[in-house]
Amino acid sequence: MEIYLDANATTPVLPQARAAALAVMGEYFGNPSSTHGAGLKASALLEDVRVTARRVLGAPRGQLVFTSGATEGIQTAVLSALQSLRLQREAGRPIPGALLYGATEHKAVPEALRHWNALLGLGLDVVPIPVDAQGRHDLTWLRSRAPTAGLVCTMAVNNETGVVSDLQGIASALEQSQALWLVDGVQALGKAPLHLADLEIDYAPFSGHKLYAPKGVGMLYVREGAPFTPLLAGGGQEGSARSGTENMAGIAAFGAVLSALEAGNVFASTSEMVDRRERLADALREAFSDVVFNAPRELSLPTTLNFSVPGVDAKELLNLFDAAGVRVSSGSACSASKARPSHVLQAMGLPDWRSRSAVRLSFGPCDSDWLIDEACLRIRECGVALRACGERVVAARATDESEGTVQSASDDLHCTPAVLQAAMRAPSRPVVVDVRERYEQMLSPVRHLHAESIPMSTLAASLPRLAELPPETAVFFVCRSGRRSAQAADSLRRLGHTRAWSLAGGLSAS
């Protein structure tokens, strides 16, 4: 059974949210812009969700616009702020010369700043706000630079480390500034207190799929009086703030999550989440005696642990955990395939080995005690397997770093599980080679394939032998994701054995 501990990337959909979405698709399917009865029902539902969201967010005033998610909300907020600066310049008024963003922000923020800064022809400096070793913004630096800023972007909670920003301190640093303030609230919703009206926050985007709603729905809070420019123009929906027919099924599902959050009897309490995090931390210490945690837990959400293990890189740890059926990540899901050191940990000034080997474990406030207990058991098993095999797989790392960018010499390198199974039933049996590392095979054996074990870290020595197999012998390579096996198959073909394939999608997809 899969143990999912990557809630900061996305979450399953809450049963109440699924039911609400199905009800809209089946019974309340009207267009909320229509004036007949079906449309009026849909419109009433939409406004009920908006009212609930206002209570949950502590935002009785200002706009609350439904969007497709946080990226759209960020784009809309940045466009609105920068278009305001552009109009000031066109009116002959001086404008600030810098756009500031937290050095540990999600990449969606600086990329949006650079995009709209260039597109609107502003030519402003886009400058990261330094953070300290704990991942919090340098408020002294911010206070000194704020008077020159037109827009300041910070996170409420960091998605990789779980560090909670000092929003009150940031607000104080901005008191003498005219800068607009965007706060990415994605990871805070449902996990940290939010009272948007208590601070001079101008824009706050949120995303439903980070808190048990479906993908494709989110919200953008816009403070009363803050400049606003629609990203999407057209039919005038959302009071002309965001044109396009509303995603009613997604909004209804998001509303069900917000109602459950408000009711207080579905989501775990802070103390319960802290207890679960400490149990997971204890399991990690037992599995990896030299584990290092990359963020102070007293300043972080109780649902996130970011850790590194000396001598074991992130790819190796992900393979290890995945073999045990525990789904974790090496940071932001948007950057997971790029195999780069964490920019968040680099900004915190942590040693390079920690940013290269960092793994993020995150659970949700609706996860059960049973799931946490099972996760702890499997984490300990990961430690046992790694110690039993005594491997650090140094030779495999250069290969792992290129995963996701494999350039194959052949277009027909990959085969489907059905092709492999058919070959296994043929009179002339193929050779199946499992290139996963020993500890992966120990945690997740695939006995039905009768595969020969040749870990990727030792494959180079075995390739000449495989290349000498009879030309008609089919060789199938398998691994967790299909990336290492694709490299293995390509290498064997380059040695002249053309009947070599990789299992497409790997064992995880078969």
Order of alpha helices (4+ residues) and beta strands (2+ residues): beta-alpha-alpha-beta-alpha-beta-alpha-beta-alpha-beta-alpha-beta-beta-beta-alpha-alpha-beta-beta-alpha-beta-alpha-alpha-beta-alpha-alpha-beta-alpha-beta-alpha-beta-alpha-beta-alpha-beta-alpha
